[in-house]
């Protein structure tokens, strides 16, 4: 026997799926809508007759006073107990009746008016609004601000300002940060393709700002000028940090660029003619891939000798194929046996082969993964004898 609570749960599920709202906004003929109530067997009615009568009465009481809702009953002929009045369906005249029954009447009225208003304010959103009433409902209190942001961006696409600088009444940067997901959806519709940077599709790592042309707090690149004569071009400065976009726009005529993942090695890197050293950021080396001027320099990458160090070397060489490894070879590894450490097994790189390693580097990677010398072997670059570093640099031509 389907109880009033179970009938309500069935209807609530369909409301959550926006079946009725979509039908209403798209003028689809789903009303009057019925929930069928299965006919009980004669055996069930006979053996539970008192319960059957109580069930009839409870359903009648539950739906008798709701406008537009009707409990439909029908006489059913049973062989042994004769004719019985049996509930067969719960019928709803329109969406207003469904909303009243579910206790959503007031919110539905607000939602309906909001959809109409948004269609007037932002006609380009019409199709999305009609197909996504649940999304409209989820952000119901925030639509005045969301609509204002969309209209501002239509007038000022790719504004090249910080979000904090937006002059939209009642809208602050925290609001936009909290609502980047829905704003991305809306702006993708409201703006022309030319006003969207299609390269950025995710929100992480300032993807929203990059996609829609806002300035943001960029990662910094830290470098040291290794040639005192070259530091004159930077007013005598030698240890410099700058936003990645400024680094990308540099046009330095250098012979060599070194990249090291260890800060101490970065700080003690010896003077080198017409060279600089960059303090690396692990897998964040991808930040450097747009610095096309690096292609004209000899590049030396120095990371730990472990599976991840070689993986980062491979990644960076994917951006700059002429990159050479610095002290990341079997000879260096075996020469520093006393400094060997251990790479956590759970964090070892998973790939069986790395795309951009040279043959000897690929063999070293395989030997590390197969634990040829020691299980989970790692040689951190800061433990390499400093004289080995000086000797290696001295052999460069």
KOLLO-367779 format. One record per residue (C-alpha): residue number from 0; x, y, z. Coordinates in steps of 0.5 Angstrom, whole numbers, plus 500, padded with zeros to 3 digits. Layout:
<pts>
[pt NUM,[X,Y,Z]]
...
</pts>
This chain:
<pts>
[pt 0,[500,500,500]]
[pt 1,[503,506,498]]
[pt 2,[503,511,503]]
[pt 3,[502,519,503]]
[pt 4,[509,520,505]]
[pt 5,[512,515,499]]
[pt 6,[507,519,494]]
[pt 7,[510,525,496]]
[pt 8,[518,522,496]]
[pt 9,[516,520,489]]
[pt 10,[514,527,487]]
[pt 11,[520,530,491]]
[pt 12,[525,526,487]]
[pt 13,[522,529,480]]
[pt 14,[522,536,482]]
[pt 15,[529,535,484]]
[pt 16,[530,533,477]]
[pt 17,[527,539,475]]
[pt 18,[522,535,471]]
[pt 19,[516,540,472]]
[pt 20,[520,546,472]]
[pt 21,[523,545,465]]
[pt 22,[516,543,462]]
[pt 23,[513,549,465]]
[pt 24,[518,554,462]]
[pt 25,[518,550,455]]
[pt 26,[511,549,455]]
[pt 27,[511,542,455]]
[pt 28,[504,538,456]]
[pt 29,[506,534,462]]
[pt 30,[499,536,466]]
[pt 31,[495,534,469]]
[pt 32,[500,529,472]]
[pt 33,[499,523,475]]
[pt 34,[502,518,480]]
[pt 35,[499,511,479]]
[pt 36,[497,507,485]]
[pt 37,[498,500,484]]
[pt 38,[491,496,485]]
[pt 39,[492,491,491]]
[pt 40,[490,484,490]]
[pt 41,[484,481,493]]
[pt 42,[488,477,498]]
[pt 43,[491,483,501]]
[pt 44,[485,487,502]]
[pt 45,[481,481,505]]
[pt 46,[487,479,510]]
[pt 47,[488,487,511]]
[pt 48,[482,490,511]]
[pt 49,[482,494,517]]
[pt 50,[489,497,514]]
[pt 51,[486,498,507]]
[pt 52,[480,502,510]]
[pt 53,[485,506,514]]
[pt 54,[490,507,508]]
[pt 55,[484,510,504]]
[pt 56,[482,514,509]]
[pt 57,[489,517,510]]
[pt 58,[490,518,503]]
[pt 59,[483,522,502]]
[pt 60,[485,526,508]]
[pt 61,[492,528,506]]
[pt 62,[490,531,499]]
[pt 63,[483,533,500]]
[pt 64,[485,541,502]]
[pt 65,[490,542,497]]
[pt 66,[488,546,491]]
[pt 67,[489,543,484]]
[pt 68,[491,536,487]]
[pt 69,[486,530,487]]
[pt 70,[486,523,489]]
[pt 71,[482,519,484]]
[pt 72,[479,513,486]]
[pt 73,[475,507,482]]
[pt 74,[471,502,484]]
[pt 75,[474,495,483]]
[pt 76,[470,489,483]]
[pt 77,[473,483,487]]
[pt 78,[470,476,487]]
[pt 79,[470,474,494]]
[pt 80,[469,481,497]]
[pt 81,[465,485,492]]
[pt 82,[466,492,490]]
[pt 83,[471,496,494]]
[pt 84,[473,504,492]]
[pt 85,[480,503,491]]
[pt 86,[485,509,490]]
[pt 87,[488,509,483]]
[pt 88,[492,515,482]]
[pt 89,[494,522,485]]
[pt 90,[493,527,480]]
[pt 91,[496,534,479]]
[pt 92,[492,540,475]]
[pt 93,[499,544,474]]
[pt 94,[506,546,477]]
[pt 95,[502,550,482]]
[pt 96,[499,544,485]]
[pt 97,[505,541,485]]
[pt 98,[509,546,488]]
[pt 99,[503,547,494]]
[pt 100,[503,540,495]]
[pt 101,[511,540,496]]
[pt 102,[511,546,500]]
[pt 103,[515,550,495]]
[pt 104,[510,555,493]]
[pt 105,[513,561,495]]
[pt 106,[520,559,492]]
[pt 107,[517,557,486]]
[pt 108,[514,564,485]]
[pt 109,[520,567,486]]
[pt 110,[524,563,481]]
[pt 111,[519,564,476]]
[pt 112,[519,571,476]]
[pt 113,[527,571,476]]
[pt 114,[527,567,470]]
[pt 115,[522,572,467]]
[pt 116,[527,578,469]]
[pt 117,[533,574,467]]
[pt 118,[531,573,460]]
[pt 119,[529,580,459]]
[pt 120,[536,583,462]]
[pt 121,[540,577,459]]
[pt 122,[536,575,453]]
[pt 123,[542,571,450]]
[pt 124,[541,566,457]]
[pt 125,[534,564,455]]
[pt 126,[536,557,453]]
[pt 127,[540,556,458]]
[pt 128,[535,558,463]]
[pt 129,[529,554,461]]
[pt 130,[534,548,461]]
[pt 131,[537,549,468]]
[pt 132,[532,551,473]]
[pt 133,[535,548,478]]
[pt 134,[541,552,477]]
[pt 135,[537,558,477]]
[pt 136,[534,556,484]]
[pt 137,[541,554,487]]
[pt 138,[543,561,486]]
[pt 139,[536,565,487]]
[pt 140,[539,570,492]]
[pt 141,[545,572,488]]
[pt 142,[542,573,481]]
[pt 143,[542,581,481]]
[pt 144,[549,581,483]]
[pt 145,[551,575,478]]
[pt 146,[547,579,472]]
[pt 147,[550,585,474]]
[pt 148,[557,582,473]]
[pt 149,[555,579,466]]
[pt 150,[552,585,463]]
[pt 151,[559,589,466]]
[pt 152,[563,584,462]]
[pt 153,[559,584,456]]
[pt 154,[560,592,456]]
[pt 155,[568,591,458]]
[pt 156,[570,584,456]]
[pt 157,[578,582,457]]
[pt 158,[578,588,462]]
[pt 159,[585,587,464]]
[pt 160,[584,589,471]]
[pt 161,[584,586,478]]
[pt 162,[577,583,480]]
[pt 163,[578,588,486]]
[pt 164,[578,594,481]]
[pt 165,[571,592,478]]
[pt 166,[566,598,480]]
[pt 167,[559,594,480]]
[pt 168,[555,596,486]]
[pt 169,[554,591,491]]
[pt 170,[559,586,488]]
[pt 171,[566,585,492]]
[pt 172,[572,580,490]]
[pt 173,[570,575,495]]
[pt 174,[563,574,492]]
[pt 175,[566,573,485]]
[pt 176,[571,568,488]]
[pt 177,[566,564,491]]
[pt 178,[561,564,485]]
[pt 179,[567,563,479]]
[pt 180,[563,556,477]]
[pt 181,[557,559,476]]
[pt 182,[560,565,473]]
[pt 183,[564,561,468]]
[pt 184,[558,558,466]]
[pt 185,[554,564,465]]
[pt 186,[560,568,461]]
[pt 187,[561,563,457]]
[pt 188,[554,564,454]]
[pt 189,[554,571,455]]
[pt 190,[561,573,451]]
[pt 191,[563,572,444]]
[pt 192,[568,567,443]]
[pt 193,[573,572,441]]
[pt 194,[572,575,448]]
[pt 195,[574,568,452]]
[pt 196,[581,565,452]]
[pt 197,[579,558,450]]
[pt 198,[586,556,452]]
[pt 199,[584,556,460]]
[pt 200,[578,551,461]]
[pt 201,[579,550,469]]
[pt 202,[578,554,475]]
[pt 203,[585,552,478]]
[pt 204,[591,556,478]]
[pt 205,[587,563,476]]
[pt 206,[584,559,470]]
[pt 207,[578,564,471]]
[pt 208,[582,570,471]]
[pt 209,[586,568,465]]
[pt 210,[580,566,461]]
[pt 211,[576,572,462]]
[pt 212,[582,577,462]]
[pt 213,[583,579,469]]
[pt 214,[590,581,472]]
[pt 215,[592,576,478]]
[pt 216,[597,575,483]]
[pt 217,[602,571,478]]
[pt 218,[608,566,480]]
[pt 219,[614,569,481]]
[pt 220,[621,567,478]]
[pt 221,[627,568,482]]
[pt 222,[634,568,479]]
[pt 223,[641,570,480]]
[pt 224,[645,574,475]]
[pt 225,[652,570,475]]
[pt 226,[656,575,471]]
[pt 227,[657,582,475]]
[pt 228,[658,585,468]]
[pt 229,[651,583,466]]
[pt 230,[648,585,473]]
[pt 231,[649,592,471]]
[pt 232,[643,592,466]]
[pt 233,[639,591,472]]
[pt 234,[642,597,476]]
[pt 235,[647,592,480]]
[pt 236,[642,587,482]]
[pt 237,[644,580,482]]
[pt 238,[638,576,486]]
[pt 239,[632,578,483]]
[pt 240,[624,576,483]]
[pt 241,[619,578,478]]
[pt 242,[612,575,475]]
[pt 243,[612,570,470]]
[pt 244,[610,574,465]]
[pt 245,[615,579,466]]
[pt 246,[620,574,466]]
[pt 247,[617,571,459]]
[pt 248,[618,578,456]]
[pt 249,[625,578,458]]
[pt 250,[630,579,452]]
[pt 251,[637,577,455]]
[pt 252,[643,575,450]]
[pt 253,[645,570,455]]
[pt 254,[650,564,453]]
[pt 255,[647,559,459]]
[pt 256,[641,558,463]]
[pt 257,[642,554,469]]
[pt 258,[636,551,473]]
[pt 259,[637,548,480]]
[pt 260,[631,545,485]]
[pt 261,[635,547,491]]
[pt 262,[635,554,494]]
[pt 263,[642,553,497]]
[pt 264,[645,551,491]]
[pt 265,[642,557,487]]
[pt 266,[645,561,492]]
[pt 267,[652,558,492]]
[pt 268,[652,558,485]]
[pt 269,[659,560,482]]
[pt 270,[660,566,478]]
[pt 271,[659,564,470]]
[pt 272,[660,569,464]]
[pt 273,[654,571,461]]
[pt 274,[650,566,465]]
[pt 275,[644,566,470]]
[pt 276,[641,561,475]]
[pt 277,[634,560,476]]
[pt 278,[631,557,482]]
[pt 279,[626,552,480]]
[pt 280,[619,550,482]]
[pt 281,[619,542,481]]
[pt 282,[613,540,476]]
[pt 283,[612,548,476]]
[pt 284,[617,548,471]]
[pt 285,[611,549,466]]
[pt 286,[611,556,468]]
[pt 287,[617,557,464]]
[pt 288,[615,554,457]]
[pt 289,[612,561,454]]
[pt 290,[619,564,455]]
[pt 291,[621,563,448]]
[pt 292,[628,567,449]]
[pt 293,[630,561,453]]
[pt 294,[631,557,446]]
[pt 295,[637,561,444]]
[pt 296,[641,559,451]]
[pt 297,[644,553,453]]
[pt 298,[640,550,458]]
[pt 299,[642,546,464]]
[pt 300,[637,543,469]]
[pt 301,[640,540,475]]
[pt 302,[635,536,480]]
[pt 303,[635,530,485]]
[pt 304,[637,524,482]]
[pt 305,[631,520,483]]
[pt 306,[624,518,479]]
[pt 307,[621,525,480]]
[pt 308,[628,529,479]]
[pt 309,[628,525,472]]
[pt 310,[621,526,470]]
[pt 311,[622,533,471]]
[pt 312,[628,533,467]]
[pt 313,[624,530,462]]
[pt 314,[618,535,462]]
[pt 315,[622,541,461]]
[pt 316,[626,538,455]]
[pt 317,[619,537,452]]
[pt 318,[619,545,452]]
[pt 319,[626,546,450]]
[pt 320,[629,539,447]]
[pt 321,[636,542,447]]
[pt 322,[636,542,455]]
[pt 323,[642,538,458]]
[pt 324,[642,535,465]]
[pt 325,[647,537,470]]
[pt 326,[650,532,475]]
[pt 327,[644,527,474]]
[pt 328,[647,521,471]]
[pt 329,[650,514,474]]
[pt 330,[657,517,475]]
[pt 331,[655,522,480]]
[pt 332,[650,517,483]]
[pt 333,[656,512,484]]
[pt 334,[661,517,486]]
[pt 335,[656,520,492]]
[pt 336,[654,513,495]]
[pt 337,[655,516,502]]
[pt 338,[650,521,501]]
[pt 339,[645,516,498]]
[pt 340,[638,517,501]]
[pt 341,[631,514,500]]
[pt 342,[625,516,496]]
[pt 343,[618,515,499]]
[pt 344,[616,509,496]]
[pt 345,[608,511,495]]
[pt 346,[611,518,492]]
[pt 347,[615,514,487]]
[pt 348,[614,516,479]]
[pt 349,[609,511,476]]
[pt 350,[611,512,469]]
[pt 351,[615,506,466]]
[pt 352,[618,510,461]]
[pt 353,[619,518,460]]
[pt 354,[618,521,453]]
[pt 355,[624,526,453]]
[pt 356,[630,522,457]]
[pt 357,[636,521,453]]
[pt 358,[638,513,453]]
[pt 359,[643,513,459]]
[pt 360,[638,517,463]]
[pt 361,[632,513,461]]
[pt 362,[637,507,463]]
[pt 363,[638,510,470]]
[pt 364,[631,511,471]]
[pt 365,[629,504,470]]
[pt 366,[635,502,474]]
[pt 367,[632,507,480]]
[pt 368,[625,504,479]]
[pt 369,[628,496,479]]
[pt 370,[632,498,485]]
[pt 371,[638,496,482]]
[pt 372,[643,499,487]]
[pt 373,[638,500,493]]
[pt 374,[631,500,494]]
[pt 375,[627,507,493]]
[pt 376,[634,510,492]]
[pt 377,[635,518,492]]
[pt 378,[641,522,491]]
[pt 379,[639,529,493]]
[pt 380,[643,535,489]]
[pt 381,[644,539,496]]
[pt 382,[649,533,498]]
[pt 383,[653,532,492]]
[pt 384,[660,535,494]]
[pt 385,[661,542,492]]
[pt 386,[668,540,489]]
[pt 387,[664,536,484]]
[pt 388,[660,542,482]]
[pt 389,[666,546,481]]
[pt 390,[669,541,477]]
[pt 391,[663,540,472]]
[pt 392,[662,547,471]]
[pt 393,[669,548,469]]
[pt 394,[669,543,464]]
[pt 395,[663,547,460]]
[pt 396,[665,550,453]]
</pts>
